[in-house]
């Protein structure tokens, strides 16, 4: 699918850099999610840094995930803020 995530990299301050199959790139901030349900585990930076991709979605080992459509709706396009 064109909106599948093809690259994800953990950044500082609970953000991730993502690249979508259609060429879009951006920064997604997970801080708003860290106080909710299964996402609380992401507060552990070592666990947060285990981010990966499964079936086109951003995922972590204990089945937390961010769907591509959520990423597209909320990410800041790459280049409008510093990524490090």
Biopython code that builds the backbone (N, CA, C, O; Angstrom):
import numpy as np
from Bio.PDB.StructureBuilder import StructureBuilder

atoms = [
    (1, "UNK", "N", (0.833, -1.191, 0.000)),
    (1, "UNK", "CA", (0.000, 0.000, 0.000)),
    (1, "UNK", "C", (0.874, 1.251, 0.000)),
    (1, "UNK", "O", (1.978, 1.239, 0.545)),
    (2, "UNK", "N", (0.397, 2.302, -0.594)),
    (2, "UNK", "CA", (1.169, 3.526, -0.690)),
    (2, "UNK", "C", (1.338, 4.229, 0.648)),
    (2, "UNK", "O", (2.268, 5.020, 0.811)),
    (3, "UNK", "N", (0.463, 3.960, 1.609)),
    (3, "UNK", "CA", (0.564, 4.641, 2.902)),
    (3, "UNK", "C", (1.258, 3.781, 3.951)),
    (3, "UNK", "O", (1.325, 4.178, 5.115)),
    (4, "UNK", "N", (1.778, 2.611, 3.570)),
    (4, "UNK", "CA", (2.537, 1.796, 4.516)),
    (4, "UNK", "C", (3.822, 2.501, 4.923)),
    (4, "UNK", "O", (4.436, 3.211, 4.126)),
    (5, "UNK", "N", (4.213, 2.297, 6.157)),
    (5, "UNK", "CA", (5.475, 2.839, 6.654)),
    (5, "UNK", "C", (6.601, 1.971, 6.110)),
    (5, "UNK", "O", (6.529, 0.744, 6.174)),
    (6, "UNK", "N", (7.646, 2.610, 5.570)),
    (6, "UNK", "CA", (8.786, 1.838, 5.072)),
    (6, "UNK", "C", (10.030, 2.035, 5.934)),
    (6, "UNK", "O", (10.929, 1.195, 5.914)),
    (7, "UNK", "N", (10.095, 3.144, 6.699)),
    (7, "UNK", "CA", (11.232, 3.422, 7.571)),
    (7, "UNK", "C", (10.722, 4.051, 8.857)),
    (7, "UNK", "O", (9.845, 4.914, 8.828)),
    (8, "UNK", "N", (11.270, 3.619, 9.982)),
    (8, "UNK", "CA", (10.970, 4.270, 11.259)),
    (8, "UNK", "C", (12.246, 4.295, 12.093)),
    (8, "UNK", "O", (12.977, 3.306, 12.168)),
    (9, "UNK", "N", (12.501, 5.447, 12.717)),
    (9, "UNK", "CA", (13.685, 5.604, 13.564)),
    (9, "UNK", "C", (13.275, 6.332, 14.836)),
    (9, "UNK", "O", (12.609, 7.366, 14.777)),
    (10, "UNK", "N", (13.676, 5.790, 15.996)),
    (10, "UNK", "CA", (13.370, 6.499, 17.236)),
    (10, "UNK", "C", (14.211, 7.765, 17.356)),
    (10, "UNK", "O", (15.386, 7.777, 16.990)),
    (11, "UNK", "N", (13.606, 8.821, 17.868)),
    (11, "UNK", "CA", (14.291, 10.088, 18.106)),
    (11, "UNK", "C", (14.194, 10.426, 19.594)),
    (11, "UNK", "O", (13.552, 9.714, 20.367)),
    (12, "UNK", "N", (14.832, 11.507, 19.970)),
    (12, "UNK", "CA", (14.751, 11.958, 21.354)),
    (12, "UNK", "C", (13.349, 12.465, 21.667)),
    (12, "UNK", "O", (12.569, 12.761, 20.762)),
    (13, "UNK", "N", (13.039, 12.561, 22.947)),
    (13, "UNK", "CA", (11.801, 13.176, 23.426)),
    (13, "UNK", "C", (10.549, 12.448, 22.916)),
    (13, "UNK", "O", (9.542, 13.084, 22.605)),
    (14, "UNK", "N", (10.617, 11.108, 22.831)),
    (14, "UNK", "CA", (9.472, 10.267, 22.463)),
    (14, "UNK", "C", (8.878, 10.616, 21.103)),
    (14, "UNK", "O", (7.659, 10.645, 20.931)),
    (15, "UNK", "N", (9.750, 10.876, 20.152)),
    (15, "UNK", "CA", (9.321, 11.134, 18.777)),
    (15, "UNK", "C", (9.917, 10.057, 17.884)),
    (15, "UNK", "O", (10.930, 9.446, 18.224)),
    (16, "UNK", "N", (9.289, 9.831, 16.755)),
    (16, "UNK", "CA", (9.829, 8.911, 15.756)),
    (16, "UNK", "C", (9.857, 9.606, 14.403)),
    (16, "UNK", "O", (8.993, 10.422, 14.079)),
    (17, "UNK", "N", (10.873, 9.258, 13.625)),
    (17, "UNK", "CA", (10.963, 9.704, 12.230)),
    (17, "UNK", "C", (10.379, 8.590, 11.384)),
    (17, "UNK", "O", (10.748, 7.427, 11.549)),
    (18, "UNK", "N", (9.469, 8.931, 10.478)),
    (18, "UNK", "CA", (8.854, 7.923, 9.620)),
    (18, "UNK", "C", (8.935, 8.329, 8.155)),
    (18, "UNK", "O", (8.888, 9.509, 7.807)),
    (19, "UNK", "N", (9.059, 7.312, 7.312)),
    (19, "UNK", "CA", (8.960, 7.483, 5.867)),
    (19, "UNK", "C", (7.858, 6.554, 5.394)),
    (19, "UNK", "O", (7.819, 5.377, 5.753)),
    (20, "UNK", "N", (6.958, 7.105, 4.578)),
    (20, "UNK", "CA", (5.819, 6.359, 4.044)),
    (20, "UNK", "C", (6.151, 5.928, 2.613)),
    (20, "UNK", "O", (6.919, 6.597, 1.922)),
    (21, "UNK", "N", (5.571, 4.811, 2.176)),
    (21, "UNK", "CA", (5.838, 4.286, 0.827)),
    (21, "UNK", "C", (5.605, 5.316, -0.273)),
    (21, "UNK", "O", (6.280, 5.272, -1.301)),
    (22, "UNK", "N", (4.665, 6.242, -0.082)),
    (22, "UNK", "CA", (4.372, 7.226, -1.132)),
    (22, "UNK", "C", (5.365, 8.384, -1.147)),
    (22, "UNK", "O", (5.205, 9.318, -1.932)),
    (23, "UNK", "N", (6.397, 8.339, -0.286)),
    (23, "UNK", "CA", (7.435, 9.358, -0.295)),
    (23, "UNK", "C", (7.336, 10.387, 0.815)),
    (23, "UNK", "O", (8.289, 11.130, 1.050)),
    (24, "UNK", "N", (6.211, 10.446, 1.498)),
    (24, "UNK", "CA", (6.085, 11.406, 2.591)),
    (24, "UNK", "C", (6.994, 11.005, 3.760)),
    (24, "UNK", "O", (7.191, 9.824, 4.046)),
    (25, "UNK", "N", (7.535, 12.023, 4.419)),
    (25, "UNK", "CA", (8.426, 11.822, 5.562)),
    (25, "UNK", "C", (8.016, 12.792, 6.646)),
    (25, "UNK", "O", (7.573, 13.905, 6.362)),
    (26, "UNK", "N", (8.164, 12.367, 7.895)),
    (26, "UNK", "CA", (7.799, 13.285, 8.964)),
    (26, "UNK", "C", (8.195, 12.798, 10.341)),
    (26, "UNK", "O", (8.761, 11.719, 10.517)),
    (27, "UNK", "N", (7.873, 13.637, 11.309)),
    (27, "UNK", "CA", (8.150, 13.368, 12.714)),
    (27, "UNK", "C", (6.806, 13.199, 13.423)),
    (27, "UNK", "O", (5.911, 14.034, 13.292)),
    (28, "UNK", "N", (6.682, 12.107, 14.172)),
    (28, "UNK", "CA", (5.459, 11.817, 14.923)),
    (28, "UNK", "C", (5.787, 11.840, 16.406)),
    (28, "UNK", "O", (6.704, 11.151, 16.853)),
    (29, "UNK", "N", (5.052, 12.619, 17.160)),
    (29, "UNK", "CA", (5.270, 12.792, 18.591)),
    (29, "UNK", "C", (4.354, 11.842, 19.361)),
    (29, "UNK", "O", (3.131, 11.913, 19.247)),
    (30, "UNK", "N", (4.969, 10.945, 20.152)),
    (30, "UNK", "CA", (4.164, 9.995, 20.921)),
    (30, "UNK", "C", (3.863, 10.461, 22.335)),
    (30, "UNK", "O", (3.159, 9.762, 23.063)),
    (31, "UNK", "N", (4.371, 11.619, 22.752)),
    (31, "UNK", "CA", (4.123, 12.071, 24.126)),
    (31, "UNK", "C", (2.636, 12.098, 24.485)),
    (31, "UNK", "O", (2.297, 11.709, 25.602)),
    (32, "UNK", "N", (1.726, 12.536, 23.601)),
    (32, "UNK", "CA", (0.306, 12.545, 23.970)),
    (32, "UNK", "C", (-0.276, 11.154, 24.262)),
    (32, "UNK", "O", (-1.339, 11.048, 24.873)),
    (33, "UNK", "N", (0.401, 10.104, 23.837)),
    (33, "UNK", "CA", (-0.096, 8.740, 24.001)),
    (33, "UNK", "C", (0.430, 8.052, 25.257)),
    (33, "UNK", "O", (-0.126, 7.036, 25.672)),
    (34, "UNK", "N", (1.485, 8.579, 25.868)),
    (34, "UNK", "CA", (2.214, 7.868, 26.916)),
    (34, "UNK", "C", (1.442, 7.649, 28.209)),
    (34, "UNK", "O", (1.870, 6.846, 29.039)),
    (35, "UNK", "N", (0.335, 8.322, 28.408)),
    (35, "UNK", "CA", (-0.462, 8.146, 29.617)),
    (35, "UNK", "C", (-1.684, 7.255, 29.388)),
    (35, "UNK", "O", (-2.569, 7.187, 30.241)),
    (36, "UNK", "N", (-1.737, 6.579, 28.254)),
    (36, "UNK", "CA", (-2.935, 5.819, 27.888)),
    (36, "UNK", "C", (-2.626, 4.337, 27.680)),
    (36, "UNK", "O", (-1.820, 3.972, 26.824)),
    (37, "UNK", "N", (-3.274, 3.500, 28.469)),
    (37, "UNK", "CA", (-3.267, 2.056, 28.267)),
    (37, "UNK", "C", (-1.912, 1.452, 27.972)),
    (37, "UNK", "O", (-0.932, 1.694, 28.677)),
    (38, "UNK", "N", (-1.877, 0.652, 26.900)),
    (38, "UNK", "CA", (-0.669, -0.095, 26.551)),
    (38, "UNK", "C", (0.507, 0.813, 26.189)),
    (38, "UNK", "O", (1.656, 0.372, 26.208)),
    (39, "UNK", "N", (0.233, 2.065, 25.863)),
    (39, "UNK", "CA", (1.311, 2.973, 25.468)),
    (39, "UNK", "C", (2.161, 3.430, 26.655)),
    (39, "UNK", "O", (3.244, 3.982, 26.458)),
    (40, "UNK", "N", (1.683, 3.208, 27.891)),
    (40, "UNK", "CA", (2.472, 3.603, 29.073)),
    (40, "UNK", "C", (3.846, 2.945, 29.069)),
    (40, "UNK", "O", (4.819, 3.530, 29.546)),
    (41, "UNK", "N", (3.929, 1.731, 28.533)),
    (41, "UNK", "CA", (5.199, 1.007, 28.488)),
    (41, "UNK", "C", (6.248, 1.748, 27.660)),
    (41, "UNK", "O", (7.446, 1.553, 27.863)),
    (42, "UNK", "N", (5.809, 2.593, 26.734)),
    (42, "UNK", "CA", (6.747, 3.325, 25.879)),
    (42, "UNK", "C", (7.511, 4.404, 26.635)),
    (42, "UNK", "O", (8.462, 4.972, 26.098)),
    (43, "UNK", "N", (7.113, 4.697, 27.870)),
    (43, "UNK", "CA", (7.858, 5.671, 28.684)),
    (43, "UNK", "C", (9.283, 5.199, 28.944)),
    (43, "UNK", "O", (10.183, 6.012, 29.152)),
    (44, "UNK", "N", (9.485, 3.878, 28.932)),
    (44, "UNK", "CA", (10.832, 3.305, 29.087)),
    (44, "UNK", "C", (11.575, 3.541, 27.768)),
    (44, "UNK", "O", (11.254, 2.940, 26.742)),
    (45, "UNK", "N", (12.563, 4.419, 27.816)),
    (45, "UNK", "CA", (13.269, 4.815, 26.586)),
    (45, "UNK", "C", (13.908, 3.619, 25.886)),
    (45, "UNK", "O", (13.920, 3.565, 24.656)),
    (46, "UNK", "N", (14.439, 2.660, 26.645)),
    (46, "UNK", "CA", (15.054, 1.487, 26.011)),
    (46, "UNK", "C", (14.011, 0.674, 25.248)),
    (46, "UNK", "O", (14.293, 0.151, 24.170)),
    (47, "UNK", "N", (12.822, 0.569, 25.802)),
    (47, "UNK", "CA", (11.742, -0.124, 25.107)),
    (47, "UNK", "C", (11.244, 0.710, 23.923)),
    (47, "UNK", "O", (11.017, 0.175, 22.838)),
    (48, "UNK", "N", (11.076, 1.999, 24.130)),
    (48, "UNK", "CA", (10.641, 2.898, 23.061)),
    (48, "UNK", "C", (11.544, 2.756, 21.836)),
    (48, "UNK", "O", (11.068, 2.766, 20.701)),
    (49, "UNK", "N", (12.847, 2.625, 22.073)),
    (49, "UNK", "CA", (13.817, 2.539, 20.978)),
    (49, "UNK", "C", (13.766, 1.217, 20.217)),
    (49, "UNK", "O", (14.488, 1.055, 19.233)),
    (50, "UNK", "N", (12.933, 0.269, 20.644)),
    (50, "UNK", "CA", (12.776, -1.006, 19.941)),
    (50, "UNK", "C", (11.696, -0.932, 18.860)),
    (50, "UNK", "O", (11.230, -1.959, 18.366)),
    (51, "UNK", "N", (11.309, 0.273, 18.504)),
    (51, "UNK", "CA", (10.280, 0.484, 17.483)),
    (51, "UNK", "C", (10.653, -0.213, 16.176)),
    (51, "UNK", "O", (11.824, -0.269, 15.800)),
    (52, "UNK", "N", (9.646, -0.739, 15.498)),
    (52, "UNK", "CA", (9.858, -1.408, 14.220)),
    (52, "UNK", "C", (8.636, -1.269, 13.334)),
    (52, "UNK", "O", (7.750, -0.457, 13.603)),
    (53, "UNK", "N", (8.593, -2.063, 12.277)),
    (53, "UNK", "CA", (7.478, -2.029, 11.328)),
    (53, "UNK", "C", (6.949, -3.449, 11.156)),
    (53, "UNK", "O", (7.723, -4.388, 10.971)),
    (54, "UNK", "N", (5.636, -3.600, 11.218)),
    (54, "UNK", "CA", (4.990, -4.883, 10.978)),
    (54, "UNK", "C", (3.728, -4.618, 10.161)),
    (54, "UNK", "O", (2.855, -3.860, 10.584)),
    (55, "UNK", "N", (3.638, -5.245, 8.992)),
    (55, "UNK", "CA", (2.489, -5.071, 8.100)),
    (55, "UNK", "C", (2.206, -3.600, 7.797)),
    (55, "UNK", "O", (1.048, -3.193, 7.707)),
    (56, "UNK", "N", (3.261, -2.809, 7.642)),
    (56, "UNK", "CA", (3.112, -1.413, 7.250)),
    (56, "UNK", "C", (2.805, -0.449, 8.373)),
    (56, "UNK", "O", (2.654, 0.750, 8.136)),
    (57, "UNK", "N", (2.708, -0.957, 9.609)),
    (57, "UNK", "CA", (2.410, -0.105, 10.760)),
    (57, "UNK", "C", (3.617, -0.028, 11.688)),
    (57, "UNK", "O", (4.415, -0.962, 11.758)),
    (58, "UNK", "N", (3.745, 1.080, 12.393)),
    (58, "UNK", "CA", (4.784, 1.247, 13.409)),
    (58, "UNK", "C", (4.383, 0.398, 14.610)),
    (58, "UNK", "O", (3.258, 0.499, 15.098)),
    (59, "UNK", "N", (5.312, -0.445, 15.091)),
    (59, "UNK", "CA", (4.995, -1.355, 16.190)),
    (59, "UNK", "C", (6.143, -1.446, 17.192)),
    (59, "UNK", "O", (7.272, -1.040, 16.919)),
    (60, "UNK", "N", (5.812, -1.994, 18.365)),
    (60, "UNK", "CA", (6.788, -2.334, 19.405)),
    (60, "UNK", "C", (6.579, -3.801, 19.756)),
    (60, "UNK", "O", (5.541, -4.372, 19.420)),
    (61, "UNK", "N", (7.564, -4.429, 20.438)),
    (61, "UNK", "CA", (7.501, -5.877, 20.696)),
    (61, "UNK", "C", (6.259, -6.357, 21.443)),
    (61, "UNK", "O", (5.830, -7.489, 21.219)),
    (62, "UNK", "N", (5.672, -5.560, 22.309)),
    (62, "UNK", "CA", (4.513, -6.009, 23.079)),
    (62, "UNK", "C", (3.189, -5.579, 22.438)),
    (62, "UNK", "O", (2.188, -5.378, 23.126)),
    (63, "UNK", "N", (3.206, -5.444, 21.121)),
    (63, "UNK", "CA", (2.021, -5.244, 20.293)),
    (63, "UNK", "C", (1.418, -3.844, 20.327)),
    (63, "UNK", "O", (0.292, -3.657, 19.867)),
    (64, "UNK", "N", (2.135, -2.856, 20.859)),
    (64, "UNK", "CA", (1.677, -1.478, 20.674)),
    (64, "UNK", "C", (1.892, -1.142, 19.201)),
    (64, "UNK", "O", (2.866, -1.588, 18.596)),
    (65, "UNK", "N", (0.990, -0.361, 18.630)),
    (65, "UNK", "CA", (1.174, 0.037, 17.237)),
    (65, "UNK", "C", (0.507, 1.377, 16.963)),
    (65, "UNK", "O", (-0.422, 1.790, 17.656)),
    (66, "UNK", "N", (1.008, 2.036, 15.937)),
    (66, "UNK", "CA", (0.430, 3.270, 15.418)),
    (66, "UNK", "C", (0.114, 2.994, 13.954)),
    (66, "UNK", "O", (1.005, 2.681, 13.165)),
    (67, "UNK", "N", (-1.134, 3.110, 13.608)),
    (67, "UNK", "CA", (-1.538, 2.827, 12.229)),
    (67, "UNK", "C", (-1.036, 3.914, 11.280)),
    (67, "UNK", "O", (-0.914, 5.072, 11.679)),
    (68, "UNK", "N", (-0.747, 3.556, 10.037)),
    (68, "UNK", "CA", (-0.266, 4.549, 9.073)),
    (68, "UNK", "C", (-1.191, 5.752, 8.934)),
    (68, "UNK", "O", (-0.710, 6.877, 8.795)),
    (69, "UNK", "N", (-2.511, 5.545, 8.967)),
    (69, "UNK", "CA", (-3.412, 6.684, 8.808)),
    (69, "UNK", "C", (-3.312, 7.659, 9.985)),
    (69, "UNK", "O", (-3.509, 8.861, 9.809)),
    (70, "UNK", "N", (-3.007, 7.152, 11.180)),
    (70, "UNK", "CA", (-2.788, 8.025, 12.342)),
    (70, "UNK", "C", (-1.497, 8.808, 12.166)),
    (70, "UNK", "O", (-1.446, 10.006, 12.445)),
    (71, "UNK", "N", (-0.462, 8.133, 11.706)),
    (71, "UNK", "CA", (0.805, 8.822, 11.449)),
    (71, "UNK", "C", (0.612, 9.957, 10.454)),
    (71, "UNK", "O", (1.077, 11.075, 10.674)),
    (72, "UNK", "N", (-0.076, 9.661, 9.362)),
    (72, "UNK", "CA", (-0.277, 10.673, 8.321)),
    (72, "UNK", "C", (-1.082, 11.858, 8.832)),
    (72, "UNK", "O", (-0.820, 12.998, 8.447)),
    (73, "UNK", "N", (-2.052, 11.600, 9.692)),
    (73, "UNK", "CA", (-2.902, 12.675, 10.201)),
    (73, "UNK", "C", (-2.171, 13.574, 11.197)),
    (73, "UNK", "O", (-2.471, 14.764, 11.294)),
    (74, "UNK", "N", (-1.208, 13.008, 11.944)),
    (74, "UNK", "CA", (-0.615, 13.747, 13.051)),
    (74, "UNK", "C", (0.863, 14.077, 12.904)),
    (74, "UNK", "O", (1.395, 14.853, 13.698)),
    (75, "UNK", "N", (1.536, 13.514, 11.917)),
    (75, "UNK", "CA", (2.975, 13.782, 11.822)),
    (75, "UNK", "C", (3.251, 15.180, 11.264)),
    (75, "UNK", "O", (2.465, 15.743, 10.501)),
    (76, "UNK", "N", (4.392, 15.709, 11.677)),
    (76, "UNK", "CA", (4.864, 16.999, 11.173)),
    (76, "UNK", "C", (5.783, 16.691, 9.993)),
    (76, "UNK", "O", (6.767, 15.973, 10.170)),
    (77, "UNK", "N", (5.504, 17.200, 8.815)),
    (77, "UNK", "CA", (6.358, 16.909, 7.655)),
    (77, "UNK", "C", (7.829, 17.190, 7.952)),
    (77, "UNK", "O", (8.170, 18.196, 8.574)),
    (78, "UNK", "N", (8.685, 16.290, 7.500)),
    (78, "UNK", "CA", (10.129, 16.411, 7.732)),
    (78, "UNK", "C", (10.648, 17.690, 7.099)),
    (78, "UNK", "O", (10.333, 18.009, 5.952)),
    (79, "UNK", "N", (11.450, 18.417, 7.870)),
    (79, "UNK", "CA", (12.018, 19.661, 7.377)),
    (79, "UNK", "C", (11.417, 20.868, 8.047)),
    (79, "UNK", "O", (11.963, 21.967, 7.950)),
    (80, "UNK", "N", (10.271, 20.681, 8.743)),
    (80, "UNK", "CA", (9.659, 21.828, 9.420)),
    (80, "UNK", "C", (10.068, 21.925, 10.881)),
    (80, "UNK", "O", (9.759, 22.908, 11.555)),
    (81, "UNK", "N", (10.773, 20.887, 11.376)),
    (81, "UNK", "CA", (11.362, 20.948, 12.699)),
    (81, "UNK", "C", (12.611, 20.092, 12.700)),
    (81, "UNK", "O", (12.792, 19.267, 11.804)),
    (82, "UNK", "N", (13.474, 20.266, 13.682)),
    (82, "UNK", "CA", (14.713, 19.486, 13.747)),
    (82, "UNK", "C", (14.389, 18.047, 14.118)),
    (82, "UNK", "O", (13.519, 17.800, 14.952)),
    (83, "UNK", "N", (15.083, 17.102, 13.504)),
    (83, "UNK", "CA", (14.781, 15.697, 13.721)),
    (83, "UNK", "C", (15.686, 15.046, 14.748)),
    (83, "UNK", "O", (15.538, 13.851, 15.003)),
    (84, "UNK", "N", (16.586, 15.750, 15.331)),
    (84, "UNK", "CA", (17.491, 15.127, 16.303)),
    (84, "UNK", "C", (17.162, 15.575, 17.711)),
    (84, "UNK", "O", (17.820, 15.153, 18.663)),
]
sb = StructureBuilder()
sb.init_structure("model")
sb.init_model(0)
sb.init_chain("A")
sb.init_seg("    ")
for serial, (resi, resn, name, xyz) in enumerate(atoms, 1):
    if name == "N":
        sb.init_residue(resn, " ", resi, " ")
    sb.init_atom(name, np.array(xyz, "f"), 0.0, 1.0, " ", f" {name:<3s}", serial, name[0])
structure = sb.get_structure()
